Amino acid sequence: MTAVRIPPTLRAEVGGARQLEADGETVRDVLEDLTGRYPALAPHLWEGGDVAPFVNVYVGGEDVRTLDGLETEVNGSQVILLPAMAGG
């Protein structure tokens, strides 16, 4: 199982949890497991079968966009979800 940190802006969709466990070998697997159990989270993470462009995903402190994207292996590392914030 992989620990997934949930940011405050998405906690309402997961019952207020700060961190959840998800199953999978890759980022895609982990996010699919998570959104399968918490469907309200899906529109905040996915866009056209890929991670939405306004969502940053980190594995072991590294942005997955600089690694193998959704195919990045988690290898027990913590996954952090970080939606971009806008405003002024």
N, C-alpha and C positions, 0 to 999 in steps of 0.2 A: 504494500500500500504506500501511496505517496501523500505527503502532507501538502495541502493546497491552502495558501493564505488568501482569505477573502477580504477585499477592501471594504471600508465602511459604506461606500455607495452601493454595494451589491449585497450587503448582509440581510436586507429585508427579504430578498429572493431565496435565501437559504435558512430562514428561521432565526436570523440574528447571529449565526455562527461566525467566529473570527477565523476559524481554521477547520477544514474538513479533510477526511481521508478519501482518496480515490484510487481506483485500480487501473493499471495499465503500464505498458512498457515505454510508450512514447507520449509526448505532449497531447497529440490527438486522442489517444486512448484515454488518457486521464480526463481531458475536457469532455469527451463523449460520455464517460462514466458519470461525471459530475452533473452534466446537463441532462442526462437520462434520469437521474434521481431527483433533480431539481429543475424541472422544465421551465420555470419562470426565469431561470438564469440564462437560458439559451439565447433569447433575442439580444441580450446584453453582451454576449461573447462571440456569436457566429454571424457571419454575413457571407452569403453565397458559398457555403461549405468551407470557408476559411475563417480564421480569427478576424474579427472586425478590425479595421485599420486603426480605430481609436483605442484598442485594447493592447497593452503591452504584457507579454508573458515572459517571465524570467525563470530559469532553471539553474539552481546553484549560483544565483547572482548574475547570470549572463542572459541577455536578451536573446530569445530563441530566433529572432530574425537574423542575428549574426551567426547563428549555429545552423541547424538543419530544419528550421521552422517547426511545423507541426510534427515532423518526423524525428525531432530531437529526442533521444532516449533520456528518460528521467533518472534511471539507475538509483532510485531511492532518494534523490535530491529533493529539496523542497521546491514547490512550484508557487510562484507569486503572480497573482493577477493584479494588474494596475491600469485601470481605465484612465485615459487622458482626461484632464480637467480643463474646462474652458471658462472664460469669464474675465472680469477685469475690475 
